[in-house]
Amino acid sequence: MRVLVAGATGAVGRLLVPMLVAAGHEVTALSRTPAGVERIRGLGAIGVRADALDATGLRQAVRSASPDVVMHQLTDLSDADGTANGRLRREGTRNLVDAAKAAGVGRIVAQSISWAYAPGEGPAAESVPLDGTATEPRARTVAAVRALEETAAELETAVVLRYGLLYGPGTWYAPGGALAAALAGDRSARFLGSTVANDAVGSFVHVADAAGAAVAALDWPGGAVNVVDDEPAPARAWLPALARALGVPAPEPVTGRQEWERGALNALARSRGWRPARPTWRTGFADQMVRG
């Protein structure tokens, strides 16, 4: 299969590209920079310089690649800038889908998130609607996610992967990452997360498991799928465990959560054959210290 990967040098993309190559796919991957293109070529894929916010250049890149499927792994999180990431979700997705249409591509696999669900009790399945009651700043995040998913759905088959909180190499939760710095008292640490060990329930997924789900999704039917591990958990449980694994001070547990902080269920992904190699953050956090 000919696969075009947008967002190939991000935390998921850099693991996804070699997985696709190893699976025998013909992979074209995009980067905004010459250095990124060289990294892609080193992974065995065809590297092309293109910017998702440049509609004309992106259309040319997709047309030249002539893919069977477009893989959307675009994010803009290196500076923890929610506004920039929201713009990429809206405008980058719009440009990528328009480019796919122009090239006759009918299938897309797109990265989304699993914490944009409406408030409620218990972890959310995919049948739960996106949050239509959120106030700012969450409302901006949900609106951008909704735009991404609705735009992707304009193609004949759109598989939307609602990832959990990503940990592992290149993420905020990795050793030496932004969360470790914040817990160690570095006030300059920037990330779009929390250091409060409260009752807020989150769902995690290791970046390698997220990338593996994207490969598997090449053959999945359209629709949204939660890609999370088996154990949604409150921050008062997982945050001290992560702090211990990172060797930084653990925050004191407190009570309270927002009603939308409910985690997500992975039953649908499992029914399609996906199995996370790290089924729980309890072992996964420590594992990333050893294997990265």
C-alpha positions as CSV (number, residue, x, y, z in Angstrom):
1,M,0.0,0.0,0.0
2,R,1.2,3.5,-0.8
3,V,1.0,5.6,2.5
4,L,1.6,9.3,2.9
5,V,2.5,10.3,6.5
6,A,2.0,13.9,7.5
7,G,3.6,14.7,10.9
8,A,6.3,12.1,10.3
9,T,8.9,13.6,12.7
10,G,6.6,14.0,15.7
11,A,6.6,11.6,18.7
12,V,4.2,9.1,17.0
13,G,5.4,9.7,13.5
14,R,9.0,8.9,14.0
15,L,8.0,5.5,15.3
16,L,5.2,5.0,12.8
17,V,7.3,5.5,9.6
18,P,9.7,2.6,10.3
19,M,6.8,0.4,11.3
20,L,5.1,1.0,8.0
21,V,8.3,0.4,6.1
22,A,8.9,-2.9,7.9
23,A,5.3,-3.9,7.1
24,G,6.1,-3.6,3.4
25,H,4.3,-0.4,2.6
26,E,5.6,2.2,0.2
27,V,6.0,5.3,2.5
28,T,6.2,8.9,1.6
29,A,6.6,11.1,4.7
30,L,6.5,14.9,5.0
31,S,8.6,17.4,7.0
32,R,8.8,21.1,7.1
33,T,12.6,21.1,7.4
34,P,15.5,19.7,5.4
35,A,16.8,18.0,8.5
36,G,13.4,16.3,9.0
37,V,13.5,15.1,5.4
38,E,16.9,13.6,6.0
39,R,15.7,11.8,9.1
40,I,12.8,10.4,7.2
41,R,15.1,9.1,4.5
42,G,17.2,7.4,7.1
43,L,14.2,5.5,8.2
44,G,13.7,4.0,4.8
45,A,10.9,6.2,3.5
46,I,10.7,8.8,0.8
47,G,11.2,12.2,2.4
48,V,9.4,15.3,1.0
49,R,9.6,18.8,2.3
50,A,6.1,20.3,2.8
51,D,4.2,22.4,5.3
52,A,0.6,21.5,6.2
53,L,-0.2,25.2,6.5
54,D,0.9,25.7,2.9
55,A,-2.1,24.5,1.0
56,T,-0.6,24.8,-2.5
57,G,2.7,23.0,-1.6
58,L,0.8,20.3,0.3
59,R,-1.4,19.6,-2.6
60,Q,1.6,19.2,-4.9
61,A,3.2,16.8,-2.4
62,V,0.2,14.6,-2.0
63,R,-0.5,14.5,-5.8
64,S,3.1,13.5,-6.5
65,A,3.0,10.7,-3.9
66,S,-0.3,9.4,-5.2
67,P,-1.0,7.5,-2.0
68,D,-3.7,5.0,-1.3
69,V,-4.1,6.4,2.2
70,V,-3.1,9.6,4.0
71,M,-1.9,9.2,7.6
72,H,-2.5,12.4,9.6
73,Q,-0.2,12.6,12.6
74,L,0.1,16.4,12.6
75,T,0.7,18.2,15.9
76,D,2.3,21.5,17.0
77,L,3.2,20.9,20.7
78,S,6.9,21.5,21.0
79,D,6.3,24.9,22.6
80,A,3.2,23.8,24.5
81,D,1.2,26.3,22.4
82,G,-2.4,25.3,22.4
83,T,-3.4,28.0,20.0
84,A,-0.8,26.8,17.4
85,N,-1.9,23.2,17.9
86,G,-5.5,24.2,17.4
87,R,-4.7,26.0,14.2
88,L,-2.9,22.9,12.9
89,R,-5.9,20.8,13.8
90,R,-8.2,23.1,11.9
91,E,-6.2,24.5,9.0
92,G,-3.7,21.7,8.6
93,T,-6.4,19.1,8.5
94,R,-8.4,21.2,6.0
95,N,-5.4,21.5,3.7
96,L,-4.6,17.8,4.0
97,V,-8.1,16.6,3.3
98,D,-8.4,19.0,0.3
99,A,-5.1,17.7,-1.0
100,A,-6.3,14.1,-0.6
101,K,-9.5,14.9,-2.5
102,A,-7.6,16.5,-5.3
103,A,-5.3,13.5,-5.6
104,G,-8.3,11.0,-5.6
105,V,-7.4,9.6,-2.1
106,G,-10.5,8.3,-0.3
107,R,-9.0,7.0,3.0
108,I,-7.4,8.8,5.9
109,V,-6.2,7.8,9.4
110,A,-6.1,10.8,11.6
111,Q,-4.8,11.5,15.1
112,S,-7.2,12.9,17.6
113,I,-7.5,12.8,21.4
114,S,-9.6,10.8,24.0
115,W,-10.2,13.6,26.5
116,A,-12.6,15.7,24.5
117,Y,-15.7,13.7,25.6
118,A,-18.8,15.2,27.2
119,P,-18.9,15.1,31.0
120,G,-20.1,12.0,32.7
121,E,-19.4,9.2,35.1
122,G,-17.0,6.4,34.2
123,P,-14.6,6.2,31.3
124,A,-16.0,7.1,27.9
125,A,-16.7,4.8,24.9
126,E,-16.8,6.2,21.4
127,S,-20.6,6.5,21.5
128,V,-20.2,9.4,24.0
129,P,-20.4,12.7,22.1
130,L,-17.7,15.3,22.2
131,D,-18.1,18.0,24.9
132,G,-20.6,20.6,23.8
133,T,-20.7,22.4,27.2
134,A,-17.1,23.2,27.7
135,T,-16.0,26.7,28.7
136,E,-12.7,28.3,27.8
137,P,-9.9,27.4,27.4
138,R,-11.2,23.8,27.0
139,A,-13.9,24.9,24.5
140,R,-11.2,25.9,22.0
141,T,-9.5,22.5,22.3
142,V,-12.8,20.7,21.8
143,A,-13.8,22.9,18.9
144,A,-10.5,22.2,17.1
145,V,-10.8,18.5,17.7
146,R,-14.4,18.6,16.3
147,A,-13.2,20.5,13.2
148,L,-10.4,17.9,12.7
149,E,-12.7,14.9,12.9
150,E,-15.5,16.4,10.8
151,T,-13.1,17.5,8.1
152,A,-11.4,14.1,8.0
153,A,-14.9,12.5,7.7
154,E,-15.4,14.2,4.3
155,L,-13.3,11.5,2.8
156,E,-14.9,8.2,2.0
157,T,-13.2,6.3,4.9
158,A,-11.9,8.2,7.9
159,V,-10.5,6.3,10.8
160,V,-10.0,8.7,13.7
161,L,-7.6,7.5,16.4
162,R,-8.5,9.2,19.7
163,Y,-5.1,8.7,21.5
164,G,-4.7,8.7,25.2
165,L,-2.1,10.8,27.0
166,L,1.1,9.9,25.1
167,Y,4.2,8.8,27.1
168,G,7.5,7.4,26.0
169,P,10.3,9.0,23.8
170,G,9.7,12.5,22.7
171,T,6.7,13.2,25.0
172,W,6.2,15.5,28.0
173,Y,6.0,12.4,30.2
174,A,9.4,10.9,29.2
175,P,12.5,11.0,31.4
176,G,13.9,14.5,31.1
177,G,10.6,15.8,29.7
178,A,8.5,18.8,30.7
179,L,6.5,17.0,33.4
180,A,9.6,15.8,35.2
181,A,11.0,19.3,35.1
182,A,7.8,20.8,36.4
183,L,7.6,18.3,39.3
184,A,11.2,19.1,40.1
185,G,10.3,22.7,40.5
186,D,11.3,24.2,37.2
187,R,8.9,27.0,36.7
188,S,9.9,27.5,33.1
189,A,8.7,24.0,32.1
190,R,6.0,24.2,29.5
191,F,3.4,21.6,28.8
192,L,-0.4,21.4,28.4
193,G,-0.9,19.2,31.4
194,S,-1.4,19.1,35.2
195,T,0.8,18.4,38.2
196,V,-2.1,18.1,40.5
197,A,-2.6,14.6,42.0
198,N,-6.3,14.7,42.3
199,D,-9.3,12.6,41.2
200,A,-9.1,13.5,37.5
201,V,-9.2,10.3,35.5
202,G,-6.9,10.0,32.6
203,S,-6.0,7.3,30.0
204,F,-2.5,6.8,28.8
205,V,-0.9,5.1,25.8
206,H,2.8,4.6,25.0
207,V,3.8,6.2,21.7
208,A,4.9,2.8,20.3
209,D,1.5,1.4,21.0
210,A,-0.1,4.5,19.4
211,A,2.0,4.0,16.3
212,G,1.1,0.3,16.2
213,A,-2.6,1.2,16.2
214,A,-2.1,3.6,13.3
215,V,-0.5,0.7,11.3
216,A,-3.4,-1.6,12.2
217,A,-6.0,1.1,11.3
218,L,-5.0,1.0,7.7
219,D,-7.5,-1.9,7.4
220,W,-10.1,-0.7,9.9
221,P,-13.5,0.6,9.0
222,G,-14.2,4.3,9.4
223,G,-15.1,6.0,12.6
224,A,-13.6,7.0,15.9
225,V,-11.6,4.6,18.0
226,N,-10.1,5.2,21.4
227,V,-6.4,4.2,21.5
228,V,-5.7,3.9,25.2
229,D,-4.3,1.4,27.6
230,D,-6.4,-0.9,29.8
231,E,-6.4,1.1,33.0
232,P,-8.0,4.6,33.2
233,A,-6.8,6.0,36.5
234,P,-7.1,9.1,38.7
235,A,-4.1,11.4,38.8
236,R,-3.7,10.7,42.5
237,A,-2.7,7.2,41.5
238,W,-0.7,7.6,38.3
239,L,1.1,10.9,39.0
240,P,2.9,9.8,42.1
241,A,3.8,6.5,40.3
242,L,5.2,8.5,37.3
243,A,7.1,10.8,39.7
244,R,8.8,7.8,41.3
245,A,9.7,6.3,38.0
246,L,11.2,9.7,36.9
247,G,13.0,10.2,40.2
248,V,11.4,13.5,41.0
249,P,9.3,14.6,44.0
250,A,5.7,13.3,44.0
251,P,2.9,15.8,44.7
252,E,0.6,15.2,47.6
253,P,-2.7,13.7,46.7
254,V,-5.8,15.9,46.8
255,T,-9.5,15.5,46.0
256,G,-11.6,16.9,43.2
257,R,-12.0,16.7,39.4
258,Q,-13.8,18.2,36.5
259,E,-16.7,16.1,35.2
260,W,-15.1,15.7,31.8
261,E,-11.9,14.2,33.4
262,R,-13.2,10.7,33.0
263,G,-10.8,8.6,30.9
264,A,-11.7,6.4,28.0
265,L,-12.3,2.7,27.1
266,N,-10.4,0.7,24.6
267,A,-12.9,-2.1,24.0
268,L,-13.5,-1.2,20.3
269,A,-9.8,-1.1,19.4
270,R,-9.3,-4.5,21.2
271,S,-12.2,-5.9,19.3
272,R,-10.4,-5.1,16.1
273,G,-7.3,-6.9,17.2
274,W,-5.2,-4.1,18.7
275,R,-3.3,-5.1,21.9
276,P,-1.1,-2.5,23.6
277,A,2.3,-4.0,24.4
278,R,2.1,-1.9,27.6
279,P,-1.4,-2.6,28.8
280,T,-1.1,-0.4,31.9
281,W,0.8,2.7,32.9
282,R,1.8,0.9,36.1
283,T,4.4,-1.1,34.3
284,G,4.7,1.2,31.3
285,F,6.1,4.2,33.2
286,A,8.9,2.1,34.7
287,D,9.5,0.4,31.3
288,Q,10.1,3.7,29.5
289,M,13.0,4.3,32.0
290,V,14.7,1.1,30.7
291,R,13.7,0.9,27.0
292,G,12.8,4.5,26.2
